[in-house]
Amino acid sequence: MPYEELIRQGRIRLHPASRREIENLLDLAARDLRASQANFDIAPEWAYAMAYNAILQAGRALMFSLGFRPRESEGHRTVVNFLREALGPQYAARVEQLDQMRRKRHPTLYETAGVVGGREAERSLAFAQEFVDALHRLVRADPRQGP
């Protein structure tokens, strides 16, 4: 069974998501991309965090479309691990970059100002736009979601 280890560890559970739930997550991803762009010059750390969150929400949309959701504990890490398994080697570099963003997000938001500069925020936003688009296409390609 796919995702057997994540299920065994209690990291994910079955979730027959509605189309509306999935669309809501994709809408959140789009909102976070817009917010990241809008805050880019004002607060690079927040732009970075919003770019990360956009990918996280699109990743959750893919999880939901495949019939799963993360448990509350370590939800961000669970989404990354789920994407690693769901997307396979073709997306390995992207998932690793997402995981690096995940690890950097916490100190960026809660511990130290200036961890992320404008150039890094700009690269993160470009990466997020590309990865969110790819995840969006994958969700749309899932035949279980209908037309």
C-alpha positions in Angstrom: 0.0 0.0 0.0 1.3 3.5 -0.8 2.4 5.6 2.2 2.3 2.5 4.4 5.2 3.8 6.6 3.5 7.2 7.1 0.3 5.5 8.0 2.1 3.1 10.4 3.8 5.9 12.1 0.5 7.7 12.6 1.7 10.7 10.5 -1.2 10.6 8.0 -4.7 9.3 8.0 -7.2 8.5 5.4 -9.4 11.5 4.4 -11.9 11.4 1.7 -11.7 15.1 0.9 -14.4 17.0 -0.9 -13.6 18.9 -4.1 -14.3 22.1 -2.1 -11.7 21.3 0.5 -9.1 20.7 -2.2 -10.0 24.0 -4.0 -9.8 25.9 -0.7 -6.2 24.7 -0.2 -5.3 25.7 -3.8 -6.9 29.1 -3.1 -4.8 29.5 0.0 -1.7 28.6 -2.0 -2.6 31.3 -4.6 -3.3 33.8 -1.9 0.0 33.1 -0.2 1.9 33.6 -3.5 0.2 37.0 -4.0 1.0 38.0 -0.4 4.6 36.9 -0.8 5.0 39.0 -3.9 3.3 42.0 -2.2 5.5 41.8 0.9 8.7 41.1 -0.9 10.2 44.6 -0.5 8.8 45.3 2.9 9.7 42.1 4.8 11.8 39.5 3.0 11.4 37.0 5.9 7.6 37.2 5.6 7.7 36.9 1.9 9.9 33.8 2.3 7.5 32.3 4.9 4.5 33.0 2.7 6.2 31.4 -0.3 6.9 28.4 1.8 3.3 28.3 3.0 2.0 28.5 -0.6 3.9 25.3 -1.4 2.7 23.7 1.9 -0.9 24.4 1.1 -0.6 23.1 -2.5 1.1 20.0 -1.1 -1.8 19.5 1.3 -4.1 19.8 -1.7 -2.3 17.0 -3.4 -2.5 14.9 -0.2 -6.2 15.6 0.1 -6.8 14.7 -3.6 -5.0 11.4 -3.0 -7.3 10.6 0.0 -5.0 11.5 2.9 -4.3 14.3 5.4 -1.6 14.9 7.9 -2.2 14.4 11.6 -1.7 17.5 13.6 1.7 16.6 15.1 4.6 17.6 12.9 2.2 18.5 10.0 4.7 20.4 8.0 7.3 17.7 8.1 4.6 15.1 7.3 3.6 17.0 4.1 7.2 17.1 3.0 7.6 13.4 3.6 4.4 12.6 1.8 5.4 14.7 -1.2 8.8 12.9 -1.2 7.0 9.6 -1.6 4.1 10.7 -3.8 6.2 12.6 -6.3 9.2 10.3 -6.4 12.6 10.9 -7.9 11.4 13.3 -10.6 10.6 15.9 -7.9 13.3 14.9 -5.4 15.3 18.2 -5.8 12.2 20.3 -5.4 11.1 18.4 -2.3 14.5 18.8 -0.8 14.4 22.5 -1.5 11.0 22.7 0.2 12.4 20.8 3.2 15.3 23.3 3.4 12.7 26.1 3.4 10.8 24.3 6.1 13.8 24.1 8.3 14.8 27.7 7.8 11.2 29.0 8.3 11.1 28.6 12.0 14.2 30.6 13.0 13.2 33.1 10.3 9.9 33.8 11.9 10.5 33.2 15.6 14.2 33.6 16.5 16.3 35.9 14.4 15.7 38.9 12.2 17.6 39.2 8.9 18.1 35.5 8.3 16.5 35.9 4.8 17.5 38.7 2.5 15.9 40.1 -0.6 17.7 37.8 -3.1 16.8 34.7 -1.2 13.2 35.7 -0.8 13.1 36.4 -4.5 14.5 33.0 -5.4 12.1 31.4 -2.9 9.1 33.1 -4.5 10.1 32.0 -8.0 10.6 28.5 -6.7 7.3 28.5 -4.9 5.4 29.8 -8.0 6.9 27.0 -10.1 6.3 24.3 -7.6 2.8 25.4 -6.7 2.0 25.4 -10.4 3.3 21.9 -10.8 1.4 20.7 -7.7 -1.8 22.4 -9.0 -1.4 20.6 -12.4 -1.0 17.2 -10.5 -4.1 17.8 -8.5 -6.0 18.7 -11.6 -4.7 15.6 -13.4 -6.0 13.3 -10.7 -9.0 11.5 -12.3 -10.7 11.2 -8.9 -11.3 14.9 -8.8 -13.6 14.9 -11.9 -13.9 17.6 -14.5 
